[in-house]
């Protein structure tokens, strides 16, 4: 059994799949954890799955599952979380705008927090993407008071039992820190590097990066206000069968 399963959701990323195996080697060489990488092919229509097969055939640290059809990032994450049998489960995007090696920065905090998440410094995205992301992060942080400055950072490690108990819905991947806090968990942010996208293209448009997150943030705020919490003060001895 491994210690950490890292989920890589994939949808039509054939141009960049080949570099993933190489870019993970510095992390594999330095970590003290037993790690496996789990590709989740989200119904790709290009050659992504074929390239994933090749990596998994030659390297036992890489495995995959393939979804019947494209269901979106949150669905791919749920499928990956559900298949994890390790103590921790991580997540990184297939475009590798964040580095697998930065998972090493998370390891000192794993036993003390339910979620460790990156905070992308000096982001290399285009202006439109940066502005919409900054607005969405600011609006979310103001309304949800989650204290997280980069909720959408695709570099995360969670305790698997917590990840598997999260309420899932379309777009929930943007709210994992807030949901962890609503469930009574703890969150740690760690600065990480960020790189320009070298291959492929972003699957998110202005519409689903701006208006969707606003509506979802309001829904999460409602959920936060309605969550049921209680503590047991005392109880009788259990009745014997």
N, C-alpha and C positions, 0 to 999 in steps of 0.2 A: 504493500500500500504506500502511495506517495504522500508527501506532506502538503503539497501545493499543486493544484490544477489550474493552469492558466488558459482561459477561454479566448479564442480568436474568432469572432464572427466574420464570415466572409460572404460578400455578395459582389460578384463580377470584379474581382481584383487580380485577374490573371497576370497582369504586367508586373505585379509586385510580390506574388507568392514566392518566387524563387529565392528572394533575399531573406525571407523570414528565418529559415533554418540557420543561415550564416549569422544573422544578427542576434540570434539567441545564444550563440556559443559562449560569448564572454560572461553572460549571466549563469549559464550552466557550469562554467568552469570555476566561478567564484562563490556561488551559493552553497551553504551547508545543508540546505533543504533538498529533499527528494522531490523532483519536479517533473511533471509531464505537461505537455501542451495539447489542448484539445481544440482542433478546428471544428467550427460549426458552419458548414456550408448552408447558406440560407437560400437555397434554390437558385444558385448561379446558373446563368444561361451561356456563359463563355467557357473557357478551359480551366477555370479555377479548380474545380473538383479533380480533374485529371492531374493537375500539378500537386494538389494535396495528396492524392494517392501515391505519387512518386516519393514525396518526402516521408510519408508514413511507412512505406515499404522498406526504405533504407535506414530509417532512424526510429528506434523503438521509443524514444522520448516523445514522439509526436503521434497522436491518434486523431480520429475524426468521427463525426456523425454528419449526416447529410439530410436536410429537411426536404420533404416532397415538393414544396413550393415556397416562394419568397413570402415571408410573414413579417419581416421587419426586425430591427435591431433588438428590441425588447424581447421578442419571441425567441430569437436566436440565443440571447443571454439566458433566458429561462431554461431552454433546452440544455444549454451547457451546464448551468447550475444543477439541474435535476440529475445530470449524469456524473457529477463530481462525487467521488468517494474519498476525498482527502480531507484533512483538517481545515485547510484554507482553500479558497477559490479566488483566482485573480482574473483580470480582464485587460486586454490591450487590443487596439484596433489593428486591422491587417495592413493599413497604410503606413504603419510604423512612424507616424509623426511624433510619437513618444518612443523612448528607448527601453527595450526589455532589461537592459543593464540597470536602469533606475529602480527596478524592483528590489535591488540590494539595499536601497535607502529605506525601504519599508520594513525590512526584517527585524530591526531592533524594537519595533512597536507592535508586532503581531500578537504577542501574548497579552498585551494591555488594552487593546482596542478591538472593537468589533469590525471596524472598517478603517483602513488606511487608504487615503486617496491622494493623488498628485495634485499639485497646483502648478499649471504650466506658466513658467516665467518667460518673458520675451517671446510671445507667440509669433509664429511665422505665417499666419493665415492672411488672406487678402483683407482689405479694409472693411468690406461689407460683412464678412463673416465675423471679424473682430468686434465690430460695432453691435451687431445683433446679439452676439454672445455676451458682450459686456452688459447690454441692457437686460437681457434675459436673466443673467446671473444676479444683477443688482436688484431687479424686481423680485426674483425668487427669494433672495437673501432678506430683503426688506419684509416681505409678506410672511415668510415661513420662519424667519429668525433662526436659521440653522447654523449660522456662523461659518459657512463654507463659501469661499470666494470663487471656486471653479468646480461646480457640481458636475459639469459635463466632461471633466477630464477623463479620457479613456485609459487611465492607469489606476487600477484599484485592486486591493486585496481584502476579502471579507472572510470572516469565519463561515464555514460552509453551512452550518446549521442555521445561521442567521440569514444567509443568502437564500436558502431554500424555503424560508418562511416568509419572505417578502411578498406583499400583494403585487401581482403583476398586471399591467395593462399597457396598451400602446403608448409609447413615450415615457414609460416609467424609468428608463435608464438615466434620464436627466435628474431624477429625484432620489436616487439611492441613498445619499447622505441624510436627507430629510426623513425618509422612511425609516432608516435605521434609528434615528433619534426618536421618532414617534413611537417606535417599538421598545424604547428604553435602552438602546445601545449607545455606544460611544464611538466618536469619530476623530481621527487624527489626519491633518493635512501635512504634506511634505512637498517642498519645492522640487520640480522635475524639469528636465530640458524639453524643448519643443523644436521640431524641425519642419521645413516646408514639405508639402506633399510632392513626392517624386514621380509617382505613377498613378494612373486611374483618375477618378474624379469623385468629389463629394456626393453622397447620395441624399443630402439634405438641401432643400431649397429655402428661399427666404420665407415662404409660407409656413413650412413645417418647422423652421428654426425660430420663428418669431411668434405668430399667432397661436400655434398649437401649444407651445410651452406656457404662454400666458394663461390660456384656459386651464391647462393642467395644474398650474401653480395655484389657481383659485380653488380647484377641486381638492388638492392636497391640503390647502389651508382649512377647508371645510372638514376634511378627514381628521386633521390634527385637533380641531375644536371638539370633535365628537368621539375621540378615542376613549375606550373604557379602560380605566386603571383602578386597581385596588390592591390593598395589602392585608394579609391575614394577621389579626391581632392575637387570636388564640383559637384552639380547636380541641375537641374532645378526643379521647383515645379512639383509634379506629375500631369499628365493630368487627369481631372475628367471625369468619364464615362458619 
